[in-house]
Amino acid sequence: FKLNPKLLILQVATYGDTSHTWTIDNCNIDKLEHVIVRMGLDTSDWGNIAVYLTSAAGTRSRLMRHRPYDHTSGGFYTEYMSVHFWDEQSKGSWSVTLDDSSFTSKLYRKYHCI
């Protein structure tokens, strides 16, 4: 069984905290088991970034925490998985939030949620 992902292709340069929201309205899944977010991101300091996913029901899951000793720069494409949304419905407005502890420059490449 494969869910058609909601794909968002972005080329957004931003500073500070950033959030992007999308609505899922045509999904055949009644109850979730887990959610995977695939995201490409370029940033000047990875340790300053935390990533959160908020479900349509309002549940917030931290996918990546701040890492004060990680000063890696550049970009990569990665996956994050969460089971915090167990038994929730998939339909509704979801959001991905980047919490930036030091106003780091960053560029979303693309992300999608499956």
C-alpha positions as CSV (number, residue, x, y, z in Angstrom):
1,F,0.0,0.0,0.0
2,K,1.4,3.4,-1.0
3,L,0.0,6.8,-0.2
4,N,0.3,9.5,-2.8
5,P,2.5,12.0,-1.1
6,K,1.6,15.7,-0.9
7,L,4.6,17.2,-2.6
8,L,5.7,20.8,-2.1
9,I,8.5,22.1,-4.2
10,L,10.0,25.2,-2.8
11,Q,12.9,27.6,-3.5
12,V,12.4,29.8,-0.5
13,A,15.3,31.7,1.1
14,T,14.5,32.7,4.6
15,Y,15.9,33.8,8.0
16,G,14.6,33.0,11.4
17,D,11.7,30.7,12.2
18,T,9.8,29.4,9.2
19,S,6.6,27.4,8.9
20,H,4.8,26.0,5.9
21,T,1.3,24.5,6.0
22,W,-0.6,22.3,3.5
23,T,-4.0,20.6,3.5
24,I,-4.6,16.9,3.0
25,D,-8.2,16.4,1.8
26,N,-8.2,13.3,-0.5
27,C,-6.4,10.6,1.4
28,N,-7.7,7.1,1.8
29,I,-6.1,6.4,5.2
30,D,-8.5,6.7,8.1
31,K,-6.0,6.3,10.9
32,L,-2.2,6.9,10.9
33,E,0.5,4.7,12.2
34,H,3.5,6.8,11.3
35,V,4.4,9.8,9.2
36,I,7.6,10.3,7.2
37,V,8.8,13.8,6.1
38,R,11.4,13.9,3.4
39,M,13.1,17.3,3.3
40,G,16.0,19.0,1.4
41,L,17.4,22.0,3.1
42,D,20.5,24.2,2.8
43,T,21.7,26.2,5.8
44,S,24.7,27.9,7.1
45,D,24.6,26.2,10.5
46,W,22.7,22.9,11.0
47,G,23.0,22.9,14.8
48,N,20.8,26.0,15.0
49,I,17.8,24.3,13.3
50,A,15.1,22.2,15.0
51,V,12.3,20.6,12.8
52,Y,8.7,20.1,14.0
53,L,5.7,18.5,12.3
54,T,2.2,19.5,13.5
55,S,-0.8,17.4,12.6
56,A,-4.3,18.5,11.6
57,A,-5.4,17.5,15.2
58,G,-2.7,19.8,16.7
59,T,-0.2,17.2,17.8
60,R,3.3,18.5,17.5
61,S,6.3,16.1,17.0
62,R,9.9,17.2,17.1
63,L,11.7,15.6,14.2
64,M,15.1,17.1,14.8
65,R,16.4,19.0,17.8
66,H,18.9,21.8,18.1
67,R,22.5,20.6,18.3
68,P,24.7,23.3,19.8
69,Y,28.0,21.6,18.8
70,D,27.0,20.9,15.2
71,H,28.3,23.8,13.0
72,T,27.9,21.9,9.7
73,S,26.9,24.0,6.8
74,G,25.6,23.2,3.4
75,G,22.6,21.1,2.3
76,F,21.3,17.6,2.3
77,Y,18.1,15.7,1.7
78,T,16.9,13.5,4.6
79,E,13.9,11.7,6.1
80,Y,12.4,12.1,9.5
81,M,9.8,9.7,10.9
82,S,7.3,10.1,13.8
83,V,4.8,7.8,15.4
84,H,3.4,10.6,17.6
85,F,0.4,10.8,15.3
86,W,-0.8,7.2,16.0
87,D,-4.5,6.7,15.4
88,E,-5.0,10.3,14.2
89,Q,-6.8,11.1,10.9
90,S,-4.7,12.3,8.0
91,K,-7.1,14.8,6.6
92,G,-6.7,18.5,7.5
93,S,-4.0,21.1,7.7
94,W,-0.5,20.0,8.5
95,S,2.6,22.1,9.0
96,V,6.4,21.8,9.1
97,T,8.2,24.3,11.2
98,L,11.9,25.1,11.3
99,D,12.8,26.6,14.7
100,D,16.0,28.6,14.1
101,S,17.8,29.5,17.4
102,S,20.2,32.0,15.8
103,F,18.5,33.5,12.8
104,T,20.5,31.3,10.4
105,S,20.1,31.7,6.7
106,K,18.5,28.7,5.0
107,L,17.0,27.6,1.7
108,Y,14.2,25.0,1.5
109,R,14.9,22.8,-1.5
110,K,11.8,20.7,-1.3
111,Y,9.9,18.5,1.1
112,H,7.0,16.2,1.1
113,C,5.1,14.1,3.7
114,I,4.1,10.5,3.1
